[in-house]
Amino acid sequence: MSDQHRHDPDQSYNENDAHDHGNGGGAHHPDAPSEIEARTLALESLLIEKRILTSEDVDRVVSAYEHDIGPMIGAHLVARAWLDPGYRRRLLKDAPAAVRELGYEYHADTRLVVIPNQPGIHNMVVCTLCSCYPWMVLGLPPTWYKSAPYRSRAVSEPRAVLAELGLQLPDEVAINVWDSSAELRYMVLPERPAGTEGWTEEELAKIVTRDCMIGVARPQLPALVGTR
């Protein structure tokens, strides 16, 4: 099994570019805020103190990334792909164009590739160099995604990392780890869960979480499907 990290120059998904990794052990502990994060907090405090901006201004930006920019955009892409095979093909072939097709903006300076989970194959995303992340479709990255333990262990022992994050995969399921870069970002297209036949696009989007599109979780049905 290869530990090579690939930054694919192509925009479309190619299943031969993935890397399969096996079992591993160890503990996953999030890091303390990085130097950059600490400086950002200090700068925010200074700007508020100087009355250049307010805490409400900061909250509005954060809220936009959490609730408007993503991960709801990504969930919309996934739900449409589950319902429309033609759109799914276009999403896998040219993700930025498929994002724009649904009325969202996607800047041309950063490429996006969507990787589909399949029976027997599970994909997860990491950035081993820093914390590159498809924020245009997923919003703000979680703290653990930026931590050094996740960035290193997702490559060396992905099965153990997934288990620690709550996703237990059978041994027969292969795990492919995709390494993002400043020029190329990845997003996972999770498998549609059984029991969602007849659901609308809006209903499907509600079960697609940020973690599903990073590849550290699978979509979960509500406890009482009949009450949705």
N, C-alpha and C positions, 0 to 999 in steps of 0.2 A: 504494500500500500504506500502510495506516494504522499510526501508532505510538501510537495512543490506548491508554491503559491502562484496562481495565474492571474494576470490582468489582461483579459481578452480584448484585443483591439476591435473585434466585431461587435456590432450593435445587437445582433440577434442571438437567441439562445442556441447553444450547440451542446447536446448531451455528452459529447466526447471530451468536453473541456473540464468536466467536473472531476473531483478527487474524492476517492472513497477512503474513509478512515474507520478504524475499529474501536474496540473497547478501551477504556482507560480509567484510572482512579485518581483520587486527590480531592482537595477541597477548593471551593470557589469562594473567595472573599473579596468584596468590592474595595477598591482603593479609596483613600481619603481624596478630597478635591485636589486636582492637579494644580500645578503652578499657574497655568493659563486660566483655569476656572477661578482660582483665588484672586487673580488679577482682575478678572471680569467682575467679580463681586465687589472688589474694592473700587473699581471704576464706576460701577453702578451707584454705589453709596456716595461717591464724590459728586457725580452728576446730579443726584437728588439733593445733596447738601447745597450745591451751588445753584439749585433751582433751574437747572437747564432742562431737566425732565422730572417727572413725578413717579412715584411707585405705581400709580394707576397707569401711566404710559407703559411701563415695563409689563404690568399685568396684562394689558391689552395685546401687546406683541406676543407674549407667551401664550395667551388664550387663543390667538389667531393660529399659531402653529399647532396647538393641541387640538383645536376643535374645527378650524376652517381649512387650513392648509393640509393637515393630516392628523391622524391616520385615516380619516374618513374618506379622503380621496383614494387612497390605496384600496380601502374596503369596497368602494364603488367599482373600481377596476376589476377586482376579484369577482364580485357578484355578477357583473355584466359578463365576464368571461365564463362563469359557470352556466349562464343561461344562453349565451350566444356563441356557438362554436366558431363562427366566422370572426367575431371580435377576439376570441381567444387566440386564433391564429395570428391575427394582426398584432395583438399584444406581445406575443412571443417573438414575432419577426421584427417589429419596430415599436418598442414600448413608448418612446416619447411621442410618436405620432398617434398612438392609441390613447395616450393621456390627453392630448389636445383634441382628439375626436370627441371626447366626452365633455369638452368645454373648459378644460383646465389649462393653465399655462405650464410649460416646461421649457426651461432655458436650454438653448442649444449647446452651451459650453460644457455640460456634463451629460454623458451618456447613461442610459438606464437599460439594464437587461433584466427581464423577468424570467425566473427559473421555475418550472412547474414540478411540484411533487407528483409522484406516480406510485402505483402499488409496488412496494418493495424498494422504493427509492425516496429518501428524505433529504431535503436540502436545507442548509443553514448559512447565514451570512455573517461575515466578520470583516473587520479592517485591522490587519495585523500591524500596520505602520502607525496609525493614529486612531481616528474615529470617523472615517468617511462613511456617509450614511445618506440614503435617498430621501432627504428631508422634504423635497418637493411633493412627495406622495405619502410619506409616513410621519411628517412633522418632526418634533424634537426627539433625539435619540435617548433611550433610557440610560441612566448612570452606569449600570453594569456593562452596557455595550462598549463604553469608553474605557473600562477598567483594564489594567494590564493582565490580570488573570484570565479574563474572558478572551482577550485578544490573542493570548498565547495558547491557552488550553483548548480553545475551540478548534484549533488546527491539530494539536497533538493528541487530544483525547475528547473528541466531540461528544461521544456517547455518554461519557461521565458528566460532562458539562450540561447536556440536555437533561439528564436525570436529576441533577442538582437544581435545575430550573423547573422541574416538575413534569418533564416529558420523558416517559419510559418507552423506549422503542425495542421491539423484539430483535434478537441477534440477527435474524435473517434479513432485516431491513438495512440496506446500505445507506451510509450517510455521506453526502457530498458537501464539502465546505467551499464556499465561494468568497474570495478575498477582494473586497472593494478597494478602490483607489480614488485619488482626487479627480481623475478623468472618467472613471467608470464605476457606477453604483449598481448593486444588485437588489432585487426584491423577489421574495418567494411567492409563487402562486400555490396556495394550499389546495389539497384535494377537497372536493365538496363532500360533506358528510352525508351518510345515509340518513333517511328520515326527513329530508328537506324537499322531497318531491312536491311540486305545486306551490312552493314558496315564491313570493314576489322578490324582485331585486332589492327592495328596501329591507325586507325581512332577512334576506341572506346577508346583506351588508352588515347587519347588526351583530352577527356572530363572527365576523372577521376582525380580529384584533391586531394591533401593532405587532405583538409577539408572533402571531401566526405568519406575518409577512416578513419577519426576520428569520423565521424558521425554528424558533425555540418553543413553539406551542402548536396545537392543532385546533381548528374551530370546534367549539363545544355547543351542543344544543341546550336550550333552556331545560330546566328540570321538568317543567310541565309544558310540553310542546303545544298542547291544546289551548293554552292560555295566551299564546303569543299574539 
